[in-house]
């Protein structure tokens, strides 16, 4: 049985029996013979049996494959021959003759060590002068020829690396300034196809909600992606690259046992394939980029694969940035909507809580405040309409600020009426007191506004402008109503109706609170008990109190 004797410097000799028709050799774990040598490529070489002969083929490795000291692309190998991969020497022997083999301990050519050309030329001159003992000149010339071949290969690799680096630099300049995800994905697809001269391709991103890969952009894929067939070549390779976070590639899918039976391989005569995972530093594998060529085109090279890995690394960062940008934009839209109704501190809390803006409702105990203008209609009849709008905007803005100061929620404007909630969506233990403080603040602000309007607008009629406020505490159903694009937070219950009715019976400059609210704030406020009132759609008369001011101990905590 053919056998490999593998020896690395300072290591024990390893004996591997070759019991397969084709044996792959390389650094990657999925090879038949795995060699731990940094100068050995992931899939470096392949030994195959053809009748009674054995052939060794280099698989486009970075540092080449050597047979008896000479670099080869493909050559016949005989028992006793020495194969060098990187700095690892392998002797190809017959199992029955193991004891007759003298194993070379060091490689013929040290990979990574430069060949001293001057010294080698001087050695050849000396050998020419002294004669040619046992073919020494020929061996030296072969070694020199090998050295030149390595230098030529390294020069080609250096030029290729420079070209790749330059291309990646230009790609980075382009893609890192595109924040629209759809535009970015299309740009990435077109760049990859153009640079690698591939025929077809697609980008798939992972959808964590359904643990699926979704096609985001595709080129020349025909109808096999819409919908994506579970048994299709695209899905098979994509999931393999995604789940293993490893590059999947083949030189000819029609001859590859993994893929040749797939319908799309046969239909499209798919030859070479590269599928590279998109790996994010923070999120892990977020998708894949796939390219293929028909069998009639030149297969992708090892350099193409390395380029794609570097390209996709940049692409993953750009995609992650674009996704983050979209998320920030969406959050800003939500934040802008929320800031119309909530104080900054409440908005921050809502945004920080997962599902904080979801649709739905919940039972809460909240304090509801209604504040309405008295005398606005008669005022509008006496002044210019533009000034009337300015006065209304000043009023609504000032009242909203007072609500936000006490961390209440601005539920809505109802014409010239303001509705506010204290206790939803964020509750405080002193929400009833916060509502009363806000009411007193509104009353004070109205007096300030009237003074400003009188001075700036020179309108004496503003003296007729005043407000009435009603406050009640009770159980409500609080939640977001509408849809995710247009959503409003509100509360509904009979408690809301009662607060509105209290505002309706309040006179100019009067703050009325229900007995429920009074019981929770009486230690902190100055009030006057009023006779119970009968309110529309409220079955029993309601005991009410008029708030005049805060007591001294509450003033010290006023916000």
HUHUKA-V238650 format. One record per pair of residues at least 4 apart in sequence whose C-alpha atoms are under 8 Angstrom apart, sorted by the first residue. I is the first residue (numbers start at 1). J is the second residue. Records with the same first field share a line. If there is no record, write none. Layout:
I: J / J
This chain:
1: 17 / 18 / 19 / 94 / 95 / 96
2: 17 / 18 / 19 / 92 / 93 / 94 / 95
3: 15 / 16 / 17 / 18 / 92 / 93 / 94 / 95
4: 14 / 15 / 16 / 17 / 18 / 90 / 91 / 92 / 93
5: 13 / 14 / 15 / 16 / 90 / 91 / 92 / 93 / 103
6: 13 / 14 / 15 / 16 / 88 / 89 / 90 / 91
7: 11 / 12 / 13 / 14 / 88 / 89 / 90 / 103 / 104 / 105
8: 12 / 13 / 87 / 88 / 89 / 105 / 106
9: 88 / 105 / 106
17: 95
18: 23
21: 48 / 49
22: 46 / 47 / 48 / 49
23: 31 / 32 / 33 / 46 / 47 / 48
24: 31 / 32 / 33 / 43 / 44 / 45 / 46 / 47
25: 31 / 32 / 33 / 34 / 35 / 43 / 44 / 45 / 46 / 47
26: 31 / 33 / 34 / 35 / 40 / 41 / 42 / 43 / 44 / 45
27: 31 / 34 / 35 / 36 / 37 / 38 / 40 / 41 / 42 / 43 / 44
28: 34 / 41 / 42 / 43
29: 34
30: 34
31: 43
35: 40 / 88
36: 40
37: 86 / 87 / 88
38: 86
39: 62 / 63 / 85 / 86 / 87 / 111 / 112
40: 44 / 61 / 62 / 63 / 85 / 86 / 87
41: 61 / 62 / 63
43: 59 / 61
44: 58 / 59 / 60 / 61 / 65 / 85
45: 56 / 57 / 58 / 59 / 61 / 65
46: 56 / 57 / 58 / 59
47: 54 / 55 / 56 / 57
48: 54 / 55 / 56
49: 53 / 54 / 55
50: 54 / 55
53: 76 / 77
54: 76 / 77 / 78
55: 74 / 75 / 76 / 77
56: 74 / 75 / 76 / 77
57: 72 / 73 / 74 / 75
58: 64 / 65 / 72 / 73 / 74
60: 64 / 301 / 302
61: 65 / 302
63: 85 / 86 / 111 / 150
64: 71 / 72 / 85 / 86
65: 71 / 72 / 73 / 83 / 84 / 85 / 86
66: 70 / 71 / 72 / 83 / 84 / 85
67: 71 / 72 / 77 / 81 / 82 / 83 / 84
68: 81 / 82 / 83 / 84 / 108
69: 82 / 83 / 84 / 108 / 109 / 143 / 146
70: 142 / 143 / 146
71: 146
77: 81 / 92
78: 92 / 93
79: 92 / 93 / 94
80: 91 / 92 / 93 / 101
81: 91 / 92 / 93
82: 89 / 90 / 91 / 92
83: 89 / 90 / 91 / 92
84: 88 / 89 / 90 / 107 / 108
85: 89 / 90
86: 110 / 111
87: 106 / 107 / 109 / 110 / 111
88: 107
89: 104 / 105 / 106 / 107
91: 103
93: 97 / 98 / 101
94: 98
97: 101
115: 147
116: 120
117: 121 / 144
118: 122
119: 123
120: 124 / 140 / 144
121: 125
122: 126
123: 127
124: 128 / 137 / 140 / 141
125: 129
126: 130
127: 131 / 132 / 133 / 136 / 137
128: 132 / 137
132: 136 / 137
135: 139
136: 140
137: 141
138: 142
139: 143
140: 144
141: 145
142: 146
143: 147
144: 148
145: 149
146: 150
147: 151
148: 152
149: 153
150: 154
151: 155
152: 156
153: 157
154: 158
155: 159
156: 160
157: 161
158: 162
159: 163
160: 164
161: 165
162: 166
163: 167
164: 168 / 307
165: 169
166: 170
167: 171
168: 172 / 310 / 311
169: 173
170: 174
171: 175
172: 176 / 314
173: 177
174: 178
175: 184 / 187 / 188 / 315 / 318
176: 318
178: 183 / 184 / 318 / 322
179: 183 / 184 / 318 / 321 / 322 / 323 / 325 / 326
180: 184 / 322 / 326
181: 185 / 319 / 322 / 323 / 326
182: 186 / 216
183: 187
184: 188 / 318 / 319 / 322
185: 189 / 203 / 216 / 217 / 319
186: 190 / 217
187: 191
188: 192 / 315
189: 193 / 201 / 202 / 203 / 217 / 218 / 219
190: 194
191: 195
192: 196 / 197 / 198 / 308
193: 197 / 198 / 199 / 200 / 201 / 291
194: 198
196: 300 / 304
198: 291 / 292 / 293
199: 220 / 291 / 292 / 293 / 294
200: 218 / 219 / 220 / 221 / 291 / 292 / 293
201: 218 / 219 / 220 / 221 / 289 / 290 / 291 / 292
202: 215 / 216 / 217 / 218 / 219 / 221 / 289 / 290 / 291
203: 215 / 216 / 217 / 218 / 287 / 288 / 289 / 290
204: 213 / 214 / 215 / 216 / 217 / 238 / 287 / 288 / 289
205: 213 / 214 / 215 / 216 / 286 / 287 / 288
206: 211 / 212 / 213 / 214 / 286 / 287
207: 211 / 212 / 213 / 214
208: 212
213: 239 / 287
215: 225
221: 225
223: 227
224: 228 / 229 / 232 / 264
225: 229 / 234
228: 232 / 235
229: 235
230: 235 / 236
231: 235 / 236 / 262
232: 236 / 262 / 263 / 264
233: 237 / 259 / 262 / 263 / 264 / 265
234: 238 / 290
235: 239
236: 240
237: 241 / 248 / 275
238: 242 / 275 / 288 / 290
239: 243
240: 244 / 245 / 246 / 248
241: 245 / 246 / 247 / 248 / 275 / 276 / 277 / 288
242: 246 / 277 / 278 / 285 / 286 / 287 / 288
245: 276 / 277 / 279 / 285
246: 276 / 277
247: 274 / 275 / 276 / 277
248: 273 / 274 / 275 / 276
249: 272 / 273 / 274 / 275
250: 256 / 271 / 272 / 273 / 274
251: 271 / 272 / 273 / 299 / 300
252: 256 / 270 / 271 / 272 / 273 / 295 / 299
253: 257 / 258 / 259 / 260 / 265 / 270 / 271 / 272 / 273
254: 259 / 260 / 261 / 265 / 266 / 269 / 270 / 271 / 295
255: 259 / 260
256: 260
257: 261
259: 265
260: 265 / 266
261: 265 / 266
262: 266
263: 267
264: 268 / 269 / 270
265: 269 / 270 / 271
266: 270
268: 294
269: 294 / 295
270: 292 / 293 / 294 / 295
271: 292 / 293 / 294 / 295 / 296 / 297 / 299
272: 292 / 293 / 294 / 295 / 299 / 300
273: 290 / 291 / 292 / 293 / 300
274: 290 / 291 / 292 / 300 / 305
275: 288 / 289 / 290 / 291
276: 288 / 289 / 290 / 308 / 309 / 312
277: 285 / 286 / 287 / 288 / 289 / 312
278: 285 / 286 / 287 / 288 / 289 / 312 / 313 / 315 / 316
279: 283 / 284 / 285 / 286 / 287 / 313 / 316
280: 284 / 285 / 286 / 316 / 317 / 320
286: 316
289: 312
293: 297 / 298 / 299
295: 299
300: 304 / 305
301: 305
302: 306
303: 307
304: 308
305: 309
306: 310
307: 311
308: 312
309: 313
310: 314
311: 315
312: 316
313: 317
314: 318
315: 319
316: 320
317: 321
318: 322
319: 323
320: 324
321: 325
322: 326
323: 327
324: 328
325: 329
326: 330
327: 331
328: 332
329: 333
330: 334
331: 335
332: 336
333: 337
334: 338
335: 339 / 347 / 351
336: 340
337: 341
338: 342 / 347
339: 343 / 344 / 347
340: 410
341: 409 / 410 / 411 / 412
342: 346 / 347 / 404 / 407 / 408 / 409 / 410
343: 347 / 403 / 404 / 405 / 407 / 408 / 409
344: 348 / 404
345: 349 / 407
346: 350 / 407 / 426
347: 351
348: 352
349: 353
350: 356 / 357
351: 356 / 357
352: 356
357: 480
358: 480 / 484
359: 479 / 480 / 481 / 482 / 483 / 484
360: 479 / 480 / 481
361: 477 / 478 / 479 / 480
362: 477 / 478 / 479
363: 475 / 476 / 477 / 478
364: 423 / 424 / 475 / 476 / 477 / 478
365: 423 / 473 / 474 / 475 / 476
366: 421 / 422 / 423 / 424 / 427 / 431 / 432 / 473 / 474 / 475 / 476
367: 421 / 422 / 423 / 431 / 432 / 435 / 471 / 472 / 473 / 474 / 517
368: 419 / 420 / 421 / 422 / 435 / 471 / 472 / 473 / 495 / 496 / 499
369: 418 / 419 / 420 / 421 / 435 / 439 / 469 / 470 / 471 / 472 / 499 / 500
370: 417 / 418 / 419 / 420 / 469 / 470 / 471 / 499 / 500 / 503
371: 417 / 418 / 419 / 439 / 467 / 468 / 469 / 470 / 503
372: 416 / 417 / 418 / 467 / 468 / 469 / 503
373: 416 / 417 / 465 / 466 / 467 / 468
374: 464 / 465 / 466 / 467 / 468 / 508
375: 379 / 464 / 465 / 466
376: 380 / 464 / 465
377: 381
378: 382
379: 383 / 388 / 461 / 462 / 464 / 465
380: 384 / 385 / 388
382: 461
383: 387 / 388
384: 388
385: 389
386: 390
387: 391
388: 392
389: 393
390: 394
391: 395 / 453
392: 396 / 416
393: 397
394: 398 / 449
395: 399 / 446 / 449
396: 400 / 413 / 416 / 418
397: 401
398: 402 / 442 / 445
399: 403 / 418 / 442 / 445
400: 404 / 410
401: 405
402: 406 / 438 / 441 / 442
403: 407 / 408 / 409 / 410 / 420 / 435 / 438
404: 408 / 409 / 410
405: 438 / 559
406: 434 / 435 / 437 / 438 / 559
407: 422
408: 420 / 421 / 422 / 423 / 424 / 434 / 435
409: 420 / 421 / 422 / 424 / 425
410: 418 / 419 / 420 / 421
411: 418 / 419 / 420 / 421 / 489 / 490 / 491
412: 418 / 419 / 420
413: 417 / 418 / 419
414: 418 / 419
421: 435
422: 427 / 431 / 432 / 434 / 435
423: 427 / 428 / 431
424: 478
425: 478 / 479
427: 431
430: 434
431: 435
432: 436 / 473 / 517 / 520 / 521
433: 437 / 520 / 521 / 524
434: 438
435: 439 / 471
436: 440 / 471
437: 441 / 550 / 558
438: 442
439: 443 / 469 / 511
440: 444 / 511 / 548 / 549
441: 445
442: 446
443: 447 / 467 / 509
444: 448
445: 449
446: 450 / 466 / 467
447: 451
448: 452
449: 453
450: 454 / 462 / 463 / 465
451: 455
452: 456 / 457
453: 457 / 458 / 459 / 462
454: 458 / 459 / 460 / 462
455: 459
461: 465
466: 508 / 509
467: 507 / 508 / 509 / 510
468: 503 / 504 / 506 / 507 / 508 / 509 / 510 / 511
469: 502 / 503 / 506 / 509 / 510 / 511 / 512
470: 499 / 500 / 501 / 502 / 503 / 504 / 506 / 511 / 512 / 513
471: 499 / 502 / 503 / 511 / 512 / 513 / 514 / 517
472: 495 / 496 / 498 / 499 / 513 / 514 / 516 / 517
473: 495 / 514 / 516 / 517
474: 495 / 516
475: 493 / 495
476: 491 / 492 / 493 / 494 / 495 / 496
477: 491 / 492 / 493
478: 489 / 490 / 491 / 492
479: 489 / 490 / 491
480: 487 / 488 / 489 / 490
481: 487 / 488 / 489 / 490
482: 486 / 487 / 488
483: 487
491: 496
492: 496
493: 497
494: 498
495: 499
496: 500
497: 501
498: 502 / 535 / 538
499: 503
500: 504
501: 505 / 535 / 536
502: 506 / 512 / 513 / 514 / 535
503: 511 / 512
506: 510 / 511 / 512
510: 546 / 547
511: 546 / 547 / 548
512: 544 / 545 / 546 / 547
513: 517 / 518 / 544 / 545 / 546 / 547
514: 518 / 542 / 543 / 544 / 545
515: 519 / 542 / 543 / 544 / 545
516: 520
517: 521
518: 522 / 545
521: 525
522: 526 / 527
523: 551
524: 550 / 551 / 552 / 553 / 554
525: 547 / 548 / 549 / 550 / 551 / 554
526: 547 / 548 / 549 / 550 / 551
527: 545 / 546 / 547 / 548 / 549
528: 545 / 546 / 547 / 548
529: 544 / 545 / 546
530: 543 / 544 / 545 / 546
531: 543 / 544
532: 541 / 542 / 543 / 544
533: 541 / 542 / 543 / 544
534: 538 / 540 / 541 / 542
535: 539 / 540 / 541 / 542
550: 554 / 555
551: 555
552: 556
553: 557
554: 558
